[in-house]
Amino acid sequence: MRFILALIYFLLHIGGTVADAVVDGSIIDDAHQQHNHTSPTINVRLEAAKYYLQSEVQHLFPQSVKISGYSNSEQSVKYKLRLLEEALNSELSFVRDEKAKRIDIDAQENIQTAAQSYGVLDTTTPILIPTTSSNDDSCGIVDGGNDNQTDSNDTSISPDNQALTTPKWIDWEFERMYHYFLCEEWAEDLTKPLYTPRMWDIIRDKYWQLGESTFNFSHGDEYDQPYYADFSEGMGRGVFASRHIKKGELVHDGTRDTVFFRDGATWRKYVMSLGRRMSCDVLEWTWTQDVTGDGEYLLCLNLGDGAFFNSGGDKYSNIAPKTSTDLDFYALRDIEVDEELFYDYELYETHWSEFGL
């Protein structure tokens, strides 16, 4: 990790010659050689994280130079590297912790999200990171961009051909997945960031790639979402009224951003295709519901700001569905501007066992 910090510092403070050297590959060749000669006693997963960061820095330069809107490409590269460095600082300080086997997942996702957010990473090609230990509890999954690989040493698995070969998590129950991704820690973190439009695009695109859309509801273009996502004191992320809302008014059009899964296998595949933090969010946001009234339960997932609604229980909730099959929430009373919106989580009983979860 000291090598990577030094590399970023070096690139941030040296002129155009460095950028040229990275583009033509000379610096990255040296980085790769150093990676290959690293002591084998260092945690294998930590090595994978280091390799990933080096690969991203390599990818960053040519992308920055190509898409830069600046007249001075060196200035653009330095600016984007500074933003990327800021996003990584908090993760790098933890990478030698005894939990590095899991924390490197955060580092991988942070660098990818940062690069995606600032337009310096091509997201059309999944990133493969080599792991070399058959005893590694990663189950062949490297988060933050990898799509469900089962053996990264298998050269038949490529960005263009990621066929699954009975992954170890194929029959995992909900609790096993929740603990694997260390979601207890993520759930307790009240500083979790709100989603940017780019992050919503990523998590939605993954659904369309791996999920099974079952319905296409809409109230039409007349719906004007009367809320916004922000931070709630003592609760983390939350949802607030953006204007005065009258009692009985439609507040949340649940059919607009909700996606569905008919079986647990497809849902598992979707969760495992995401980075650790998005996976934990999906695990927290998923519920089961009979949305048609025919007795068939579906796995439901809201992929919009409505996912950030907090529970007010029976006492403090100010929005609620009209029926048990309803995905929409209506105001239980008049709601003032900037007032936080709550519904009662207990209205929904999750039936994991019906989906093998």
N, C-alpha and C positions, 0 to 999 in steps of 0.2 A: 504494500500500500504506500510506503514511503516513496517508492519508485514512481508510482502514479502521481502522487502529489507533486513530486519534484518535476515530473514531466509536464503537468499542467502549469506549474509555476514558470517553468522554462519557456513554455509556449506563449504564456501570457505576457512575458516581459522581453521577448526577443523579436526582432523585426521580420521583414518579409522573407528573409533568407530561410528562417525556420519554417514558415508556411510552405515555401517551395520544397524544402527538404521533406516535409511530411507528405506533401502531395506526391512527390516522386517515390516515396516509400522508404527512404534511407533510415529515418528515425524509427519507423515502425519495425523495420527489420531488426534493429538493435533491441527494441522492446521485446520482440518475439524471441530473440536469442536469450535475453535475460530470463524471460518466462520459462523457457525450456531448461535453464540451468538452476532454477530455484530449488532449494532444499526439499527433498521428498517428505520430510517430517512435518511440513506445514499442512494444515487441514486441507484436504482435497477440495472441499467446497469453497474454502477461502481462495484457493488457487483459481477456481472457476470464476469467482467474482473478479479477481484481478485481471484475468484474461478478458473477461467481458468488458471491463472498463477500458482496457487498452484498445480493444477492438472498436469501441465506440469513439474513442478519440481519433483513431485512424479514419473512421467513417466521417467524422465531423468535419474535417478539413476540406476534402473535395466537395462535400455537399455545401458547405458554407461558401466556398469560393464560387461554385456554380450558381447558386440561387441568390447570392447577395445583391441587395439593391443599393449598396453603398458604392461610391465612386472609388473608394479605397478598400480593396478586398482584405487587406491586412487588418484594417480597423474593424471590419465586420467580423472576422475570425476572432479577434481578441475580445470583442464585445460578447459574442455568443459563448465563448469559452468562460468568460467571467460569470455569466448567468448560470452556465452548467456547473461551474465550480461551487457557486453558492448553494445550488440545489443538492450537491453531494456532501458538503462539509459535515452536516449532522450525521450522515451515515458512515463516513470514513472514520469518525472518532470512535465508533463502536466496533469496527470490523475485526479487531483483535480480541474482542470479548469472548468469553467461553461459549457464548451462544452464536458464534460466527456462522455456524452451520445453517442457521435460519436467518440471521440478520443480513447475510449477503443477498438474500432475496429482496430485501428493501432497497439495498444499494443498486441492484440491477434494475428494479422498477423505477427508482428515482431518476437514474441517469437516462433511461429510455423516455420517461414522461417528460423530463426537462428538454431533452433533445427534440421530442415530438412537438412540444409546446412552442418551441422557438424555430420550428421549421428546418431543423438540421438533421433529421433522421428519416430515412425512407421507411415508412411503416408497412409497405406492401410485402416485404420479405421478412419472415420470422427469423429470429436470431438463434442459432444453435450454439450451445456452450458444452465443450467436452467434459464429462465426468468419468473418472477412472476407477472408482471403488464400487465393487459389486455389493458391498455391505452398507453403502450409503443409504440412509433412510429417505432420500429424496424421491425414491420410486421412479427415477429417471425423469423427473419433472424439474425443469429449470425455469423459474417464473420470470415475469417481466418481458415476455415476448415469445417464449417457446410454446409450441403447441403440442403438449401431450406426448413427448418422446418417451420411449420405453428403454432404449439402449442407445445413448448418444455415440457409442463407439461403432455402431452399425452404420457403415457408409452408405447403405441403401436409403437411409433417412436423410432427406434433403429438404430445403425450403419449398421445393416444388412437389415433393412426394413424402408426406408425413403420415403414412399409413400406420394405424394403431395395431399392435400385436398383443392383445390381452394385457393391458396395463394392470399393475398390482392394485390400483385403487378401484377397479371395476365394480367391486361389490361393497365398497366402504359405506358405512352408515354415516348419517349426518354428524354425529359426535366425533367420529374418527377424523373426518375431514376438518371439522372445526378445530380440533386440537392439533392436527398436522400443520395447519397454517398459523398456529399461535394466535387464534382470533380472540382469545381471552384478553390478551394484551392490547390488541387493536380496539376492542370494544370499550375498554376502559380509558382509552386515550381521548381526552376532550379537546385536543388540538387537531383532530383529523381535518384535513382540508376539504373545502367545498369542491365540487366537480367543475372543471372548466368545460366549455363547449367541446374542446378537443377530447377530454376524458370521456364525456358522454358518447362521442362518436366512436371511440375505441370499444367501449363496453357494449354498445348497441351493435356495432359491426360484427363483433364476436358472436352475438346471438344469431344474427342472420346467417353467419357462416356455419354454426353448429347447432342452433336451436331448431325448434319446429313450431312455427307460427300457426296458431289454431283459430284465431279470430281476428277480425279487423273492424272494431267498433269505432264510431266517431259521432260526436254531437254536432259536427259541422264547424265551419269557420267562425260562427258567431260566438263561440266560447272564448272569453277573455280571461286568462288565468289571473286571479286576484291575489296572488301571493308570490313571495320571493324567498330564496334560501339565504340564511345568514347564521351567525353563531348565537347560540342561546346560553345565557349565563348558567354555569353549573351543569349544563346538559350536552355541550358540544354543538353539533350541527342541528339546525332547527328550521322551521318554516314560519313566515310572518305575513300578515295581511298587508297588501300593498295599497289598499284603499278601504273605505268603509264597506262592510258587507252586511246585507240585510238578512234577518232571520229567514230561513227557508231557501236561501239562494244557493245555487250550485257553486261550490268552492273548488272542489277537486274533480276534474274529469279523469277518473281512473282508467277509462278505456283508451285514453289517448297515448299513455306511455307504458302501459302494462303489457308484458309479454308472457307467454305461457309455454309450459312443457307438459306433455301427456305422460312421460315416463321418467323414472329416476336416472336411467342410464344416460339419456341425452343431457339431462341437467348436470350430472356429474362431469360429463365431458366439457360442458360449458364452463363450469367452475374451474376445472383443471387447466383450461386454456388461458386463464387470466393470471396476472401477477398476484402476489400474496395479498396486497391491500384490497384490490378489487374483488378477489375471491372472498375475503372476509366480509366485505360489504354485501356481496350477493348472498352469502350465508345468513347474514343478519336480515336482509330485506325480503327473502323468499317466504311465502306463506302458501297454504293450500286453501282452496275455496271451490265450492260448487257454483259456478258463475252462470249456469244456464237453467238451474232448477231441475235437472234431470237425474240428479244423484251422482253424477260423475265429478269427482274432484280433480282439479288441475293444480300443478305447481305454478304459482303466480309470482311475478317479479316486476316491480315498478322501476323503470329506468329513466326517471326524471326527478325534478326537485321534490316531488311528492314522497320520494323515498326517505326524506329527512324529517318527516313528521314525527314528533315525539308523542309518547303516550301520556294522556292526562287522567287515565283511569275513568271511573264513573263520575267522579266529583268535578274534575277540572276540564273535561273534554268540551270543546265548543263546536266540533264538527262530527258528523257520523253518517253512515250509509242509511238508506231508508229500509232496506231489506237485507237478509243474510246473503243474498246472491248479488247484491249491488256492489259495483266497483267505484261508484261515485260517492263523494262526501258532500253533505249539505250543512249549512250553518244552523246550529241549534238555537242561536240567539243572535242579536246584533253584535257585530265584531268591529272593533275600532282599528284605525290605521296603525300598523306596526305592532299589533297585538299578536302574540304567538298562537299558532293554531295547533290544537291537540285533538287526537281521537283516542279511543280506548282500545289498546292492543288486545284486551281480553275478548273483544267481539269475534276474534278469529281463533279457532282451535286448529292447530296444525296437525295434519295426519301424515307424518313422515312414513309410518309403517306401510301405508297403502302404495308407496312408491319404492319400497325396499330400502328406505333410508332410516 
